[in-house]
Amino acid sequence: MTIVVGIRSTQRVESMHITIKVGLDPNIKLYKLVQLHEQVIVEHRDKDGHSDHITIHTYSVIEGVLCSIKSHAAKV
């Protein structure tokens, strides 16, 4: 049995690769490559944290028929 936890989107990985490729130089030192990689990871982690915060602490504005029930369902 295989359990997969924390799968990341291909789109995020491609974004990281593009960012790293922009900063690459054929003569780059290994420690600079590691620093660049860490910088990209930190930037993506910050963006994800901000998105998570927005998702957790905001609610949709729901109008129309039975809006209170729909609003409660969206919160739950």
C-alpha positions as CSV (number, residue, x, y, z in Angstrom):
1,M,0.0,0.0,0.0
2,T,1.4,3.4,-1.0
3,I,0.4,6.6,0.8
4,V,1.2,9.8,-0.9
5,V,1.2,13.0,1.3
6,G,1.8,16.6,0.2
7,I,1.7,16.3,-3.5
8,R,2.7,19.6,-5.1
9,S,1.4,20.9,-8.4
10,T,3.4,20.6,-11.6
11,Q,2.7,24.2,-12.2
12,R,4.5,25.2,-9.0
13,V,7.5,23.1,-9.8
14,E,7.7,24.5,-13.3
15,S,7.5,28.0,-11.8
16,M,10.4,27.2,-9.5
17,H,12.4,25.7,-12.4
18,I,11.9,28.8,-14.5
19,T,13.0,31.1,-11.7
20,I,16.1,29.1,-11.1
21,K,16.9,28.9,-14.8
22,V,16.8,32.7,-15.0
23,G,19.5,32.9,-12.3
24,L,21.7,30.2,-13.7
25,D,25.1,30.8,-15.2
26,P,27.3,28.0,-16.7
27,N,30.1,29.0,-14.3
28,I,27.9,29.1,-11.2
29,K,29.4,27.8,-8.0
30,L,27.5,25.0,-6.2
31,Y,26.9,27.0,-3.1
32,K,25.4,29.8,-5.2
33,L,23.1,27.3,-6.8
34,V,22.0,26.1,-3.4
35,Q,21.4,29.7,-2.2
36,L,19.3,30.4,-5.3
37,H,17.3,27.2,-4.8
38,E,16.7,28.1,-1.2
39,Q,15.6,31.6,-2.1
40,V,13.0,30.3,-4.6
41,I,11.7,27.8,-2.0
42,V,11.3,30.6,0.6
43,E,9.5,32.9,-1.9
44,H,7.1,30.1,-2.8
45,R,6.5,29.2,0.8
46,D,5.7,32.8,1.6
47,K,3.2,33.0,-1.3
48,D,1.6,29.7,-0.1
49,G,1.4,31.0,3.4
50,H,-0.3,34.1,2.3
51,S,-2.7,32.2,0.1
52,D,-3.5,29.8,3.0
53,H,-4.1,32.7,5.4
54,I,-6.5,34.3,2.9
55,T,-8.3,31.0,2.4
56,I,-8.7,30.3,6.1
57,H,-9.7,33.8,7.2
58,T,-12.0,35.0,4.5
59,Y,-15.5,33.8,3.4
60,S,-17.4,34.1,0.2
61,V,-20.2,36.6,-0.1
62,I,-23.2,34.7,-1.0
63,E,-26.5,36.3,-2.1
64,G,-29.8,35.0,-3.3
65,V,-32.3,32.5,-2.1
66,L,-31.3,30.7,1.1
67,C,-28.1,32.8,1.4
68,S,-27.7,32.1,5.2
69,I,-27.8,28.4,4.6
70,K,-25.4,28.6,1.7
71,S,-23.1,30.8,3.7
72,H,-23.1,28.4,6.6
73,A,-22.3,25.5,4.3
74,A,-19.4,27.4,2.8
75,K,-18.0,28.1,6.2
76,V,-18.3,24.5,7.3
